[in-house]
């Protein structure tokens, strides 16, 4: 395992040494999870939730989106509210997926 210190020094340490070093970090209060709703994002989210349990940290789930461009001749009409409602429902589903026991407050 490679552990990178805050000063950019790289040293090889065992898993136990790395875990002990992480235990000394007790000021982690917020964890920001950025998701694209993929399986990889869900795995990272589950890992972040477990870290939040250990550090008693707040979790924020975020997804960046762009409202589609309207074409005047198009039959499809999108509103910002419709797009946000869709994204919000996906975020809520992901929050339940990564935090099934609800021991951590996941804010959207």
PyMOL commands that set and color helices and strands:
alter all, ss='L'
color gray80, all
select helices_A, chain A and resi 15-23+39-55+80-98
alter helices_A, ss='H'
color red, helices_A
select strands_A, chain A and resi 2-4+10-12+30-34+58-62+106-107
alter strands_A, ss='S'
color yellow, strands_A
deselect
rebuild
show_as cartoon
